[in-house]
Amino acid sequence: MRIVFHAKSENKQKAEDLLKQDDLVSRGSIAVRNGYSLGIQEDGYFIIVDASDQALEKAKDLLKDLAEIYKDSPKVLDKYDEQENAAIEGFGGVLGTD
């Protein structure tokens, strides 16, 4: 399961560090993207956590004072998935697996 948080620029590093230092949350996937890099005109950073339900609850608790759950999470996830798929396709082209 995935959840998208939005953090202000000044909170990005602390939020990322808290998630990566937590034993439960860090077992999942943590991706941090600038809003503009995803084509979303929003200041700050999106933190996408893909983990178990228990880890997501822990992430919510860890970030309660640093980030909020983003209101338009599906939009962020769609853009993120598009970029990841394009990168995978490009990598396959480099290796000649197309």
N, CA, C and O atoms as a MOPAC input file, in Angstrom:
PM7 MOZYME 1SCF
protein

 N      0.83800 1    -1.16800 1     0.00000 1
 C      0.00000 1     0.00000 1     0.00000 1
 C      0.89000 1     1.24100 1     0.00000 1
 O      1.97700 1     1.23700 1     0.57900 1
 N      0.41800 1     2.29900 1    -0.65500 1
 C      1.20600 1     3.52600 1    -0.74300 1
 C      0.44700 1     4.71600 1    -0.16100 1
 O     -0.78200 1     4.78400 1    -0.17700 1
 N      1.24200 1     5.64100 1     0.35100 1
 C      0.68400 1     6.88200 1     0.87400 1
 C      1.60900 1     8.01400 1     0.43100 1
 O      2.82300 1     7.83100 1     0.33600 1
 N      1.03000 1     9.18000 1     0.16200 1
 C      1.80600 1    10.34200 1    -0.27700 1
 C      1.70200 1    11.43400 1     0.77400 1
 O      0.60900 1    11.85300 1     1.15700 1
 N      2.86000 1    11.88400 1     1.23000 1
 C      2.94100 1    13.00800 1     2.15200 1
 C      3.46400 1    14.21300 1     1.38600 1
 O      4.17600 1    14.06700 1     0.39200 1
 N      3.10800 1    15.39500 1     1.85100 1
 C      3.67200 1    16.62900 1     1.28800 1
 C      4.35800 1    17.36700 1     2.42800 1
 O      3.75700 1    17.64500 1     3.46500 1
 N      5.64100 1    17.67800 1     2.20700 1
 C      6.42800 1    18.37800 1     3.22100 1
 C      6.96200 1    19.68200 1     2.64100 1
 O      7.32700 1    19.74800 1     1.46700 1
 N      7.00200 1    20.70300 1     3.46200 1
 C      7.62600 1    21.94900 1     3.05000 1
 C      9.11600 1    21.70000 1     2.88800 1
 O      9.67400 1    20.78500 1     3.49200 1
 N      9.74700 1    22.51600 1     2.07500 1
 C     11.17700 1    22.33300 1     1.78500 1
 C     12.02300 1    22.27700 1     3.04900 1
 O     12.95300 1    21.47600 1     3.14400 1
 N     11.70300 1    23.12600 1     4.01700 1
 C     12.51000 1    23.17200 1     5.23500 1
 C     12.34200 1    21.92700 1     6.10700 1
 O     13.16200 1    21.68300 1     6.99200 1
 N     11.29700 1    21.14000 1     5.87400 1
 C     11.05500 1    19.92300 1     6.66100 1
 C     11.45900 1    18.64400 1     5.93400 1
 O     11.42400 1    17.55800 1     6.51300 1
 N     11.84100 1    18.77400 1     4.67200 1
 C     12.10100 1    17.60200 1     3.83600 1
 C     13.15700 1    16.67400 1     4.42600 1
 O     12.91800 1    15.47700 1     4.58000 1
 N     14.31400 1    17.22000 1     4.75400 1
 C     15.41700 1    16.37300 1     5.20800 1
 C     15.09900 1    15.67800 1     6.53000 1
 O     15.39100 1    14.49400 1     6.70000 1
 N     14.50900 1    16.40700 1     7.45100 1
 C     14.17600 1    15.81500 1     8.74600 1
 C     13.13300 1    14.70900 1     8.58000 1
 O     13.23900 1    13.65000 1     9.19900 1
 N     12.13200 1    14.96000 1     7.74600 1
 C     11.09300 1    13.95100 1     7.50000 1
 C     11.69400 1    12.70000 1     6.86800 1
 O     11.40400 1    11.57800 1     7.28400 1
 N     12.53400 1    12.90800 1     5.85900 1
 C     13.16800 1    11.77100 1     5.18100 1
 C     14.04600 1    10.98000 1     6.15100 1
 O     14.01300 1     9.74900 1     6.15900 1
 N     14.82200 1    11.68000 1     6.95900 1
 C     15.69300 1    11.00900 1     7.93000 1
 C     14.89700 1    10.19200 1     8.94000 1
 O     15.27200 1     9.06400 1     9.26000 1
 N     13.79600 1    10.75700 1     9.44400 1
 C     12.96600 1    10.02700 1    10.41700 1
 C     12.44900 1     8.72100 1     9.83000 1
 O     12.47500 1     7.68300 1    10.49100 1
 N     11.97900 1     8.77500 1     8.58700 1
 C     11.43700 1     7.57500 1     7.94500 1
 C     12.52800 1     6.53000 1     7.70800 1
 O     12.32600 1     5.34200 1     7.95800 1
 N     13.68200 1     6.98400 1     7.22500 1
 C     14.75500 1     6.04700 1     6.89300 1
 C     15.42700 1     5.45800 1     8.12900 1
 O     16.01800 1     4.38200 1     8.05700 1
 N     15.34100 1     6.15000 1     9.25500 1
 C     15.94700 1     5.65000 1    10.48800 1
 C     15.03000 1     4.71000 1    11.25600 1
 O     15.48500 1     3.99500 1    12.14900 1
 N     13.75500 1     4.70200 1    10.92300 1
 C     12.81500 1     3.82800 1    11.62000 1
 C     12.90900 1     2.41500 1    11.03700 1
 O     12.81400 1     2.22500 1     9.82500 1
 N     13.09600 1     1.43900 1    11.91000 1
 C     13.28500 1     0.05300 1    11.47400 1
 C     12.10100 1    -0.48300 1    10.68100 1
 O     12.29900 1    -1.16800 1     9.67700 1
 N     10.88900 1    -0.19300 1    11.10400 1
 C      9.69300 1    -0.71600 1    10.44200 1
 C      9.44800 1    -0.01400 1     9.10100 1
 O      9.25100 1    -0.67100 1     8.07900 1
 N      9.46100 1     1.29600 1     9.11300 1
 C      9.14700 1     2.06400 1     7.90300 1
 C     10.21900 1     1.87000 1     6.83900 1
 O      9.90800 1     1.76900 1     5.65200 1
 N     11.46500 1     1.81800 1     7.25600 1
 C     12.56400 1     1.71500 1     6.29100 1
 C     12.59600 1     0.37700 1     5.55300 1
 O     13.32300 1     0.23700 1     4.57000 1
 N     11.83400 1    -0.58800 1     6.00200 1
 C     11.74900 1    -1.87200 1     5.29000 1
 C     10.97300 1    -1.72200 1     3.98600 1
 O     11.11300 1    -2.53500 1     3.07200 1
 N     10.15900 1    -0.68100 1     3.90900 1
 C      9.39400 1    -0.41300 1     2.68800 1
 C     10.19400 1     0.46900 1     1.74500 1
 O     11.40100 1     0.64600 1     1.90800 1
 N      9.51700 1     1.00700 1     0.77900 1
 C     10.13800 1     1.89500 1    -0.19400 1
 C      9.78900 1     3.33800 1     0.16200 1
 O      8.63600 1     3.65600 1     0.45000 1
 N     10.80100 1     4.20700 1     0.13900 1
 C     10.60200 1     5.62200 1     0.42700 1
 C     11.17700 1     6.41300 1    -0.74500 1
 O     12.37500 1     6.33900 1    -1.01900 1
 N     10.33000 1     7.16400 1    -1.43100 1
 C     10.77200 1     7.98800 1    -2.55600 1
 C     10.43900 1     9.43900 1    -2.24700 1
 O      9.35700 1     9.74500 1    -1.74500 1
 N     11.37100 1    10.32600 1    -2.55000 1
 C     11.17300 1    11.75600 1    -2.31300 1
 C     11.32400 1    12.47000 1    -3.64800 1
 O     12.33000 1    12.30200 1    -4.33700 1
 N     10.33000 1    13.26100 1    -4.01000 1
 C     10.35200 1    13.99000 1    -5.27400 1
 C      9.88900 1    15.42600 1    -5.05900 1
 O      8.95000 1    15.69200 1    -4.30800 1
 N     10.56700 1    16.33700 1    -5.73300 1
 C     10.14400 1    17.72800 1    -5.76800 1
 C      8.86800 1    17.79900 1    -6.60400 1
 O      8.75400 1    17.11500 1    -7.62200 1
 N      7.91700 1    18.61600 1    -6.18300 1
 C      6.65800 1    18.72300 1    -6.91900 1
 C      6.85200 1    19.09100 1    -8.37500 1
 O      6.19900 1    18.52800 1    -9.25400 1
 N      7.75100 1    20.03700 1    -8.63600 1
 C      7.98400 1    20.49000 1   -10.00000 1
 C      8.56700 1    19.39400 1   -10.87700 1
 O      8.30900 1    19.36300 1   -12.08100 1
 N      9.35400 1    18.49200 1   -10.29000 1
 C      9.94000 1    17.40000 1   -11.07200 1
 C      8.87200 1    16.41800 1   -11.54400 1
 O      9.09100 1    15.65600 1   -12.48600 1
 N      7.72100 1    16.44100 1   -10.88700 1
 C      6.60300 1    15.59000 1   -11.29300 1
 C      5.60200 1    16.34200 1   -12.16900 1
 O      4.56700 1    15.79900 1   -12.55700 1
 N      5.92700 1    17.60100 1   -12.47400 1
 C      5.01000 1    18.41300 1   -13.27300 1
 C      3.84400 1    18.93700 1   -12.46700 1
 O      2.81200 1    19.29400 1   -13.03500 1
 N      3.98600 1    18.99000 1   -11.15700 1
 C      2.93000 1    19.47800 1   -10.27400 1
 C      3.40500 1    20.80100 1    -9.68200 1
 O      4.43300 1    20.85500 1    -9.00700 1
 N      2.66400 1    21.84100 1    -9.93300 1
 C      3.05500 1    23.18400 1    -9.49800 1
 C      2.72700 1    23.37900 1    -8.02100 1
 O      1.76800 1    24.05800 1    -7.65400 1
 N      3.54900 1    22.76600 1    -7.20400 1
 C      3.35100 1    22.81100 1    -5.75200 1
 C      4.72400 1    22.88800 1    -5.09500 1
 O      5.58000 1    22.03300 1    -5.32400 1
 N      4.92600 1    23.91600 1    -4.27800 1
 C      6.19600 1    24.03200 1    -3.56200 1
 C      6.33500 1    22.88400 1    -2.57400 1
 O      5.34500 1    22.36400 1    -2.05900 1
 N      7.55600 1    22.50500 1    -2.32400 1
 C      7.81700 1    21.45900 1    -1.35100 1
 C      8.10600 1    20.12800 1    -2.01100 1
 O      8.38600 1    20.04100 1    -3.20700 1
 N      8.02800 1    19.09800 1    -1.19100 1
 C      8.41000 1    17.75500 1    -1.62400 1
 C      7.31100 1    16.74300 1    -1.32000 1
 O      6.61000 1    16.83300 1    -0.31200 1
 N      7.18900 1    15.78200 1    -2.22100 1
 C      6.29300 1    14.65500 1    -2.00300 1
 C      7.12800 1    13.48700 1    -1.50100 1
 O      8.18000 1    13.17000 1    -2.05800 1
 N      6.64900 1    12.86400 1    -0.45700 1
 C      7.30100 1    11.68800 1     0.09900 1
 C      6.33600 1    10.53000 1    -0.08200 1
 O      5.25800 1    10.50300 1     0.51200 1
 N      6.73100 1     9.58200 1    -0.90400 1
 C      5.88600 1     8.43700 1    -1.22800 1
 C      6.41800 1     7.22700 1    -0.46600 1
 O      7.56100 1     6.80800 1    -0.64700 1
 N      5.56700 1     6.68500 1     0.38300 1
 C      5.96100 1     5.52800 1     1.18400 1
 C      5.12000 1     4.33800 1     0.73200 1
 O      3.89000 1     4.38800 1     0.74000 1
 N      5.79900 1     3.27900 1     0.34300 1
 C      5.15400 1     2.03900 1    -0.08100 1
 C      5.57300 1     0.96800 1     0.91700 1
 O      6.71200 1     0.50300 1     0.91300 1
 N      4.62800 1     0.58800 1     1.77100 1
 C      4.97100 1    -0.32400 1     2.86600 1
 C      3.70800 1    -1.00300 1     3.38300 1
 O      2.61100 1    -0.79300 1     2.86500 1
 N      3.88700 1    -1.81200 1     4.40400 1
 C      2.75200 1    -2.49200 1     5.04400 1
 C      1.85300 1    -1.46400 1     5.73300 1
 O      2.26900 1    -0.33300 1     5.98500 1
 N      0.63700 1    -1.86300 1     6.02900 1
 C     -0.29200 1    -0.97500 1     6.72400 1
 C      0.27400 1    -0.51800 1     8.06600 1
 O      0.12500 1     0.64200 1     8.45000 1
 N      0.91100 1    -1.42200 1     8.75900 1
 C      1.49800 1    -1.09400 1    10.06000 1
 C      2.60200 1    -0.04000 1     9.89900 1
 O      2.68900 1     0.89700 1    10.69300 1
 N      3.43300 1    -0.19500 1     8.88200 1
 C      4.51000 1     0.76200 1     8.63100 1
 C      3.95000 1     2.11500 1     8.21000 1
 O      4.49700 1     3.15500 1     8.57600 1
 N      2.86200 1     2.10700 1     7.44300 1
 C      2.25200 1     3.37400 1     7.02900 1
 C      1.67900 1     4.12500 1     8.22700 1
 O      1.77600 1     5.35100 1     8.29500 1
 N      1.09500 1     3.41300 1     9.15300 1
 C      0.59000 1     4.05400 1    10.37800 1
 C      1.73600 1     4.67600 1    11.16500 1
 O      1.60800 1     5.77200 1    11.71100 1
 N      2.85900 1     3.96100 1    11.21700 1
 C      4.04000 1     4.48100 1    11.90800 1
 C      4.56500 1     5.72300 1    11.19700 1
 O      4.95800 1     6.69100 1    11.84800 1
 N      4.57500 1     5.70200 1     9.86700 1
 C      5.02800 1     6.85100 1     9.08200 1
 C      4.14800 1     8.07100 1     9.34600 1
 O      4.64900 1     9.18600 1     9.48500 1
 N      2.84600 1     7.85500 1     9.41200 1
 C      1.92300 1     8.95700 1     9.72200 1
 C      2.26400 1     9.57000 1    11.07100 1
 O      2.27500 1    10.79100 1    11.22200 1
 N      2.53900 1     8.72400 1    12.04100 1
 C      2.87800 1     9.20200 1    13.37900 1
 C      4.20400 1     9.96900 1    13.37000 1
 O      4.31800 1    11.02800 1    13.98600 1
 N      5.19500 1     9.43000 1    12.67300 1
 C      6.51100 1    10.07800 1    12.62100 1
 C      6.45500 1    11.45800 1    11.95700 1
 O      7.17900 1    12.37400 1    12.34800 1
 N      5.59500 1    11.59100 1    10.95900 1
 C      5.56200 1    12.83000 1    10.18300 1
 C      4.45200 1    13.79700 1    10.58400 1
 O      4.22600 1    14.80300 1     9.91200 1
 N      3.77200 1    13.49400 1    11.66700 1
 C      2.59400 1    14.29200 1    12.03500 1
 C      2.88000 1    15.78700 1    12.17800 1
 O      1.99200 1    16.60400 1    11.93300 1
 N      4.09600 1    16.16000 1    12.56800 1
 C      4.44400 1    17.57000 1    12.73200 1
 C      5.28700 1    18.11200 1    11.57500 1
 O      5.64100 1    19.29100 1    11.57200 1
 N      5.60700 1    17.27200 1    10.60400 1
 C      6.50800 1    17.67600 1     9.52900 1
 C      5.88100 1    17.66300 1     8.13500 1
 O      6.32300 1    18.38800 1     7.24400 1
 N      4.86700 1    16.84800 1     7.95500 1
 C      4.25800 1    16.69400 1     6.63000 1
 C      2.80000 1    16.29700 1     6.80000 1
 O      2.38000 1    15.82200 1     7.85500 1
 N      2.05100 1    16.50400 1     5.74500 1
 C      0.64000 1    16.10400 1     5.78100 1
 C      0.36000 1    15.15300 1     4.62600 1
 O      1.06500 1    15.15800 1     3.61700 1
 N     -0.65700 1    14.35400 1     4.78200 1
 C     -1.07100 1    13.47200 1     3.69200 1
 C     -1.59300 1    14.36800 1     2.57400 1
 O     -2.43500 1    15.23500 1     2.80500 1
 N     -1.08800 1    14.15300 1     1.36600 1
 C     -1.42400 1    15.04000 1     0.25200 1
 C     -2.85000 1    14.80800 1    -0.21400 1
 O     -3.31200 1    13.67200 1    -0.32700 1
 N     -3.52800 1    15.89700 1    -0.47700 1
 C     -4.95300 1    15.85300 1    -0.83000 1
 C     -5.24100 1    15.19100 1    -2.17700 1
 O     -6.31800 1    14.62700 1    -2.37000 1
 N     -4.28900 1    15.25400 1    -3.10500 1
 C     -4.49200 1    14.67500 1    -4.43300 1
 C     -3.44700 1    13.58100 1    -4.69800 1
 O     -2.72800 1    13.60900 1    -5.69600 1
 N     -3.39200 1    12.62800 1    -3.77700 1
 C     -2.40100 1    11.54500 1    -3.86300 1
 C     -2.43800 1    10.77900 1    -5.18600 1
 O     -1.37500 1    10.47300 1    -5.72600 1
 N     -3.62800 1    10.45200 1    -5.73700 1
 C     -3.63700 1     9.70000 1    -7.00100 1
 C     -2.89800 1    10.42600 1    -8.13200 1
 O     -2.24800 1     9.78000 1    -8.95400 1
 N     -2.98900 1    11.74000 1    -8.18100 1
 C     -2.29400 1    12.51400 1    -9.20900 1
 C     -0.77900 1    12.35800 1    -9.06100 1
 O     -0.07300 1    12.14500 1   -10.04700 1
 N     -0.29000 1    12.46300 1    -7.84100 1
 C      1.14200 1    12.32000 1    -7.58100 1
 C      1.59500 1    10.90100 1    -7.94000 1
 O      2.62000 1    10.72200 1    -8.59800 1
 N      0.83900 1     9.91000 1    -7.51300 1
 C      1.21100 1     8.51800 1    -7.79200 1
 C      1.21300 1     8.22200 1    -9.28900 1
 O      2.07900 1     7.49000 1    -9.77000 1
 N      0.25900 1     8.77700 1   -10.03100 1
 C      0.23000 1     8.58900 1   -11.48900 1
 C      1.48100 1     9.16900 1   -12.13600 1
 O      2.11600 1     8.51600 1   -12.96400 1
 N      1.83400 1    10.38900 1   -11.76000 1
 C      3.02400 1    11.04500 1   -12.32000 1
 C      4.29500 1    10.27300 1   -11.94200 1
 O      5.17700 1    10.06100 1   -12.77400 1
 N      4.37000 1     9.86500 1   -10.69500 1
 C      5.52600 1     9.10700 1   -10.21900 1
 C      5.65000 1     7.78600 1   -10.98500 1
 O      6.73700 1     7.42900 1   -11.43900 1
 N      4.54100 1     7.06900 1   -11.12700 1
 C      4.55000 1     5.78700 1   -11.84200 1
 C      4.94900 1     5.97000 1   -13.31100 1
 O      5.67400 1     5.14400 1   -13.86700 1
 N      4.47200 1     7.05600 1   -13.93800 1
 C      4.84400 1     7.34200 1   -15.32400 1
 C      6.35900 1     7.49900 1   -15.44600 1
 O      6.97700 1     6.93300 1   -16.34800 1
 N      6.95000 1     8.26700 1   -14.53500 1
 C      8.39600 1     8.48400 1   -14.56700 1
 C      9.16200 1     7.18200 1   -14.32900 1
 O     10.14700 1     6.90300 1   -15.01200 1
 N      8.71200 1     6.40000 1   -13.36900 1
 C      9.39500 1     5.14400 1   -13.06600 1
 C      9.31200 1     4.18400 1   -14.25200 1
 O     10.29900 1     3.52700 1   -14.58400 1
 N      8.15000 1     4.09700 1   -14.89000 1
 C      7.98500 1     3.20100 1   -16.03900 1
 C      8.83100 1     3.66200 1   -17.21700 1
 O      9.40800 1     2.83700 1   -17.92600 1
 N      8.91100 1     4.97400 1   -17.43400 1
 C      9.74200 1     5.50200 1   -18.51700 1
 C     11.20900 1     5.18200 1   -18.25700 1
 O     11.94600 1     4.84200 1   -19.18300 1
 N     11.62900 1     5.28900 1   -17.01200 1
 C     13.01700 1     4.97800 1   -16.66300 1
 C     13.31700 1     3.49700 1   -16.89000 1
 O     14.39100 1     3.14700 1   -17.37900 1
 N     12.37900 1     2.63900 1   -16.53900 1
 C     12.56500 1     1.19600 1   -16.73700 1
 C     12.64600 1     0.87500 1   -18.22500 1
 O     13.48600 1     0.08100 1   -18.64900 1
 N     11.76800 1     1.49500 1   -19.02000 1
 C     11.79400 1     1.26200 1   -20.46300 1
 C     13.10600 1     1.74900 1   -21.06300 1
 O     13.68700 1     1.08200 1   -21.92000 1
 N     13.57400 1     2.91100 1   -20.61500 1
 C     14.83800 1     3.43900 1   -21.09900 1
 C     16.00000 1     2.53700 1   -20.74400 1
 O     16.90100 1     2.32800 1   -21.55600 1
 N     15.98400 1     2.00800 1   -19.54700 1
 C     17.03700 1     1.10100 1   -19.09900 1
 C     17.02000 1    -0.17000 1   -19.92600 1
 O     18.07400 1    -0.70600 1   -20.27100 1
 N     15.82900 1    -0.65500 1   -20.24700 1
 C     15.71700 1    -1.84800 1   -21.08300 1
 C     16.28700 1    -1.60500 1   -22.47100 1
 O     16.88200 1    -2.50200 1   -23.06800 1
 N     16.10700 1    -0.38100 1   -22.98900 1
 C     16.65300 1    -0.02500 1   -24.29600 1
 C     18.16900 1    -0.00900 1   -24.27300 1
 O     18.81700 1    -0.41700 1   -25.23700 1
 N     18.73500 1     0.46200 1   -23.16900 1
 C     20.20400 1     0.50700 1   -23.03200 1
 C     20.77000 1    -0.91100 1   -23.03000 1
 O     21.82200 1    -1.17000 1   -23.61300 1
 N     20.06700 1    -1.81800 1   -22.37500 1
 C     20.53300 1    -3.20200 1   -22.28900 1
 C     20.18000 1    -4.03800 1   -23.52100 1
 O     20.64000 1    -5.17000 1   -23.67100 1
 N     19.35000 1    -3.45700 1   -24.40400 1
 C     18.96900 1    -4.16800 1   -25.61700 1
 C     17.95300 1    -5.25400 1   -25.37200 1
 O     17.93400 1    -6.26800 1   -26.06900 1
 N     17.08000 1    -5.03600 1   -24.34900 1
 C     16.07800 1    -6.06400 1   -24.03200 1
 C     14.72500 1    -5.72600 1   -24.63100 1
 O     13.73000 1    -6.37500 1   -24.30600 1
 N     14.66600 1    -4.72200 1   -25.50000 1
 C     13.36900 1    -4.36500 1   -26.11500 1
 C     12.97800 1    -5.36400 1   -27.15900 1
 O     11.92300 1    -5.22800 1   -27.77900 1

